[in-house]
C-alpha cells in the first residue's frame, strides 16, 4: 500500500481503491447476497411474495438430498471435476517443466506463443472443434480405423470421456502458467547438483521440483477444478443425457423451470463446494494465501 501511495499519490490511489470496492460490491458481493436470499425462500407467484407464505426455509437445500437423480449428478460432477484436474496436472507438468527449465531462452517466446494462440479463439468454437474430432464419423475414428486399432467407429460423444477430454483442453492454460511461474523460479543449479550426486529424474522431481512448485500446483488445481465444476458449455456440447453436469441442472432451474429459488440453492451448494476445495487444496499442499499470490 505504501508503494502504491508513493507511485500514484493519495488522490489516484483513493480513486483506484474506490473503483475496486464498488466493482467487488456490485458484481461480486451483492449478487451473492441476493442468491443466498433467494435460496432460503420458497418459489411463490408474485402475488404471494411478502405474504405469510414467504418465509425463510431450508427446503430448497433439502431437495438435493431427496432427489436421487440430482444428487448422483452432483456427486458425479465432483469426481469428474477432480479427474479433469488430475489429468490436466499430469499433462501440463512436463510441459511446464520443459518451458521453465529445459527450453532454450531464444525459443521460449515462440513456444509460449504456440500455446497461447489457439486460446485466442472463443471457448465455444474450441469446444465445437472437439465435437467434430470426437464425432462418430470424425477424424479420430477415421485415424483409429486406419491404424487398425478399432474395427468399427466408436461413440466418444454423449458420455463422460468426451466431456473430460474437452475440459482438459479448454482449461489447460490455467494449469500450465501457474506451474511454469513456480518452476521457472527454481535455481537450475539445484537440479544439476542432484544429478551430479546420482539422483534419478523421478527423485529430483519428487524431492526438489515438486516441493518448490507447490504454490503453482495449488493455484493450477484450484483454478482448473473451479472452472470444470462450474462449466456449462463443454458438458452441454460434448455430453449427453447420460453425462449431465450439475451446472446444467442449475441452468434448468433458472431458465427452463422458472424456479430461481431452487436454482439459487443449488448454485450456493456448488459455491460452498468450490470454497471447500480451495481450503482443502491449500491444506493439502501446505500453502497460504501469501504463497499463492506470489
Number of C-alpha atoms within 10 A of each C-alpha: 7 7 8 11 13 10 11 12 12 12 9 13 16 13 11 13 11 12 12 11 11 13 12 12 13 11 10 11 13 12 12 17 11 11 18 16 14 20 26 20 22 20 18 14 7 8 7 11 14 10 10 7 12 14 11 12 12 12 14 20 19 11 15 18 12 10 10 11 10 18 15 14 18 22 13 17 21 21 12 20 24 20 16 26 28 16 16 27 22 12 16 22 18 14 17 23 20 16 24 22 17 12 14 11 11 8 10 15 12 11 12 12 10 11 13 12 9 12 15 8 10 9 15 12 10 17 21 16 13 22 21 15 17 21 21 17 13 16 13 18 22 17 12 15 15 11 10 10 10 13 11 12 15 16 13 21 21 19 17 20 15 23 29 23 18 25 25 23 16 22 21 22 18 18 27 24 20 23 30 23 18 23 27 18 12 16 11 14 9 13 18 13 12 16 14 10 9 11 15 11 12 10 13 18 16 11 13 15 20 17 13 17 21 22 27 26 24 26 24 25 25 24 17 27 25 20 18 28 24 19 17 18 17 24 25 17 18 27 23 16 9 10 20 22 30 26 24 17 19 22 17 15 18 16 11 11 13 13 17 22 23 25 25 25 26 25 22 17 16 21 16 12 15 20 14 12 18 19 14 14 17 20 12 11 15 12 17 13 9 8 14 17 9 9
